[in-house]
Amino acid sequence: MQIKLNTKIFLIIILFIITKQIEIYSILMFFAIVHELGHLLVGVILGFKPKKFTILPFGATICFKVSNNDYNRKIKNGSRLSIKKLIIALAGPVTNLLIILAFIMFNFEPFGISKELIVYSNILIAIFNLIPIYPLDGGRIIKNILHIFYGLKKAYIYTNKISNIVVIILTAISSIAILYFKNISILIILAYLWWIVILENKKHKSKMRIYRLMENKDEITYNVKNALNK
């Protein structure tokens, strides 16, 4: 498994040092990585082989190797692969929930960090990751549910539309919050959300071009076969 570090994280660290919020950022990053390890553990249990673990400015991401045979195993209108991916996507927020419950039930403060701060951090991480923007966990959950019921192409289309609508709504809400709280962290997180949405929009356009090429190829093949049979 490859382990990579996104260099933009150093810029974010400098910004949080300047704003004197590096402590909370460090705690959030630690539990965000633990969150991702939850995905990793469940993925391995379900039979996936980890391919790449990347540490990002706001958390981390894990990629698994997927064989072509997995895409051909159908259950109803979806695929077994989507059900497994749905479980993996849920594993991260569930990991944060288990941490929250553990610190609420047992009174201990590791390294002098307050229990309230740890609980608060894990709540933030769970909520942030459940935002329905792909490729956050919330977006992945929606995509895999849609894949099960409507097929992969429609799942991509609907998830992309949902992601764009949600980021626009969050921008409107965050703009008010930034003016009220005067907190640069909100602006940084909002910029990060726009960055991942813009990247996914580019990938979405490429996927749709591939689908159109495949559909045109199938149509041409069908017409040729009809012509030969006449």
C-alpha positions as CSV (number, residue, x, y, z in Angstrom):
1,M,0.0,0.0,0.0
2,Q,1.3,3.4,-1.0
3,I,1.2,6.2,1.6
4,K,1.1,9.8,0.2
5,L,1.1,13.2,1.8
6,N,-0.7,16.1,0.0
7,T,1.7,19.1,0.2
8,K,-1.2,21.5,0.6
9,I,-1.4,20.4,4.2
10,F,1.6,22.5,5.0
11,L,-0.2,25.7,3.8
12,I,-3.2,24.8,6.0
13,I,-0.9,24.2,9.0
14,I,0.7,27.7,8.5
15,L,-2.8,29.3,8.3
16,F,-3.9,27.6,11.5
17,I,-0.7,28.5,13.3
18,I,-1.3,32.2,12.3
19,T,-4.9,32.1,13.5
20,K,-3.8,30.3,16.8
21,Q,-6.0,27.3,16.1
22,I,-3.3,24.7,15.5
23,E,-4.3,22.6,18.5
24,I,-7.8,22.0,17.4
25,Y,-6.6,21.4,13.9
26,S,-4.1,18.7,15.1
27,I,-6.8,17.0,17.2
28,L,-9.2,17.0,14.2
29,M,-6.5,15.6,11.9
30,F,-5.6,12.8,14.3
31,F,-9.2,11.6,14.6
32,A,-9.8,12.2,10.9
33,I,-7.0,9.7,10.2
34,V,-8.5,7.3,12.8
35,H,-11.8,7.7,10.9
36,E,-10.1,6.7,7.7
37,L,-8.5,3.7,9.4
38,G,-12.1,2.6,10.2
39,H,-12.7,2.5,6.4
40,L,-9.5,0.6,5.9
41,L,-10.3,-2.0,8.5
42,V,-13.8,-2.7,7.2
43,G,-12.5,-2.7,3.6
44,V,-9.9,-5.4,4.5
45,I,-12.6,-7.4,6.3
46,L,-14.8,-7.3,3.2
47,G,-11.9,-8.7,1.1
48,F,-10.5,-5.5,-0.5
49,K,-6.8,-4.9,-0.9
50,P,-5.7,-1.3,0.1
51,K,-4.0,0.4,-2.8
52,K,-3.2,4.0,-1.6
53,F,-3.5,5.9,1.7
54,T,-3.4,9.7,1.2
55,I,-3.2,12.3,3.9
56,L,-5.1,15.4,2.8
57,P,-5.3,19.0,4.2
58,F,-8.6,18.0,5.9
59,G,-8.3,14.3,6.8
60,A,-7.2,11.4,4.7
61,T,-8.5,9.0,2.0
62,I,-8.1,5.3,1.3
63,C,-8.3,3.7,-2.2
64,F,-8.8,0.0,-2.6
65,K,-8.0,-2.3,-5.5
66,V,-11.1,-3.5,-7.4
67,S,-11.1,-6.4,-9.8
68,N,-13.3,-6.3,-13.0
69,N,-15.1,-9.4,-11.8
70,D,-16.6,-7.5,-8.9
71,Y,-18.5,-5.2,-11.4
72,N,-20.3,-8.2,-12.9
73,R,-21.9,-9.6,-9.8
74,K,-25.5,-8.3,-9.8
75,I,-28.0,-8.1,-7.0
76,K,-31.4,-6.7,-8.2
77,N,-30.6,-3.6,-10.2
78,G,-27.3,-2.8,-8.5
79,S,-24.1,-4.6,-7.8
80,R,-22.6,-6.5,-4.9
81,L,-19.6,-4.1,-5.1
82,S,-21.9,-1.1,-4.4
83,I,-23.3,-2.8,-1.3
84,K,-19.7,-3.5,0.0
85,K,-18.7,0.1,-0.8
86,L,-21.8,1.4,1.0
87,I,-20.7,-0.5,4.1
88,I,-17.1,0.8,3.8
89,A,-18.4,4.4,3.5
90,L,-20.5,4.0,6.6
91,A,-17.6,2.6,8.6
92,G,-15.8,6.0,9.0
93,P,-18.7,7.9,10.7
94,V,-19.5,4.8,12.7
95,T,-15.8,4.8,14.0
96,N,-16.3,8.4,15.2
97,L,-19.6,7.5,16.8
98,L,-17.9,4.6,18.7
99,I,-15.1,7.0,19.9
100,I,-17.8,9.5,21.1
101,L,-19.6,6.8,23.0
102,A,-16.4,5.5,24.5
103,F,-15.4,8.9,25.9
104,I,-18.9,9.6,27.1
105,M,-19.1,6.3,29.0
106,F,-15.5,6.3,30.4
107,N,-14.0,9.3,32.0
108,F,-10.4,9.6,30.8
109,E,-8.4,12.4,29.1
110,P,-5.4,11.2,27.1
111,F,-2.4,13.5,26.9
112,G,-4.3,16.1,28.9
113,I,-6.8,16.7,26.1
114,S,-10.3,17.3,27.5
115,K,-13.0,14.7,27.0
116,E,-15.4,17.4,25.7
117,L,-12.9,18.5,23.0
118,I,-12.4,14.9,21.8
119,V,-16.2,14.3,21.7
120,Y,-16.7,17.7,19.9
121,S,-14.0,16.9,17.4
122,N,-15.4,13.5,16.5
123,I,-18.9,15.0,16.1
124,L,-17.5,17.6,13.7
125,I,-15.6,14.9,11.7
126,A,-18.7,12.7,11.5
127,I,-21.0,15.5,10.4
128,F,-18.4,16.9,7.9
129,N,-17.9,13.5,6.3
130,L,-21.7,12.9,6.1
131,I,-22.2,16.0,3.9
132,P,-23.8,14.7,0.7
133,I,-20.9,15.9,-1.5
134,Y,-18.9,13.3,-3.5
135,P,-16.3,12.0,-2.6
136,L,-17.0,12.6,1.0
137,D,-18.7,9.7,2.8
138,G,-22.1,11.2,2.5
139,G,-21.7,11.5,-1.3
140,R,-20.3,7.9,-1.5
141,I,-23.3,6.6,0.5
142,I,-25.7,8.3,-1.8
143,K,-23.9,7.2,-4.9
144,N,-23.8,3.5,-3.9
145,I,-27.5,3.5,-2.8
146,L,-28.4,5.1,-6.2
147,H,-26.2,2.5,-8.0
148,I,-28.1,-0.3,-6.3
149,F,-31.5,0.9,-7.5
150,Y,-30.8,2.9,-10.7
151,G,-27.5,1.6,-12.1
152,L,-24.1,3.2,-12.2
153,K,-24.6,5.9,-14.9
154,K,-27.6,7.4,-13.2
155,A,-25.9,7.2,-9.9
156,Y,-23.0,9.3,-11.2
157,I,-25.4,11.9,-12.7
158,Y,-27.6,12.2,-9.7
159,T,-24.7,12.3,-7.2
160,N,-23.0,15.0,-9.2
161,K,-26.1,17.2,-9.3
162,I,-26.7,16.7,-5.5
163,S,-23.0,17.6,-4.8
164,N,-23.3,20.9,-6.8
165,I,-26.6,21.9,-5.2
166,V,-25.3,21.1,-1.7
167,V,-22.1,23.1,-2.1
168,I,-24.1,26.1,-3.3
169,I,-26.5,25.9,-0.3
170,L,-23.5,25.5,2.1
171,T,-21.8,28.6,0.5
172,A,-24.9,30.7,1.2
173,I,-25.1,29.5,4.8
174,S,-21.3,29.7,5.4
175,S,-21.2,33.3,4.1
176,I,-23.6,34.3,6.8
177,A,-21.6,32.3,9.4
178,I,-18.3,33.9,8.3
179,L,-19.7,37.4,8.7
180,Y,-21.3,36.5,12.1
181,F,-18.5,34.4,13.7
182,K,-15.6,36.0,11.8
183,N,-13.8,32.6,11.7
184,I,-11.4,32.0,8.9
185,S,-11.7,28.2,9.5
186,I,-15.2,28.2,7.9
187,L,-13.8,30.0,4.8
188,I,-10.9,27.4,4.5
189,I,-13.3,24.5,4.8
190,L,-15.7,26.0,2.3
191,A,-12.9,26.6,-0.2
192,Y,-11.8,22.9,0.3
193,L,-15.4,21.8,-0.5
194,W,-15.5,23.8,-3.7
195,W,-12.1,22.4,-4.6
196,I,-13.2,18.8,-4.4
197,V,-16.5,19.6,-6.2
198,I,-14.7,21.3,-9.1
199,L,-12.3,18.3,-9.4
200,E,-15.2,15.8,-9.3
201,N,-17.1,17.9,-11.9
202,K,-14.1,17.5,-14.3
203,K,-14.0,13.7,-13.6
204,H,-17.8,13.6,-14.1
205,K,-17.5,15.2,-17.6
206,S,-14.9,12.6,-18.5
207,K,-17.1,9.7,-17.3
208,M,-20.1,11.0,-19.3
209,R,-17.9,11.3,-22.5
210,I,-16.9,7.7,-22.0
211,Y,-20.5,6.6,-21.5
212,R,-21.6,8.5,-24.7
213,L,-18.8,6.8,-26.7
214,M,-19.8,3.4,-25.4
215,E,-23.5,4.0,-26.2
216,N,-22.6,5.2,-29.7
217,K,-20.5,2.1,-30.2
218,D,-23.3,-0.1,-29.1
219,E,-25.7,1.7,-31.4
220,I,-23.4,1.4,-34.4
221,T,-22.9,-2.3,-33.7
222,Y,-26.7,-2.8,-33.4
223,N,-27.3,-1.0,-36.7
224,V,-24.6,-3.0,-38.5
225,K,-26.1,-6.3,-37.2
226,N,-29.6,-5.3,-38.3
227,A,-28.2,-4.3,-41.8
228,L,-26.5,-7.7,-42.1
229,N,-29.6,-9.6,-41.1
230,K,-31.8,-7.9,-43.7
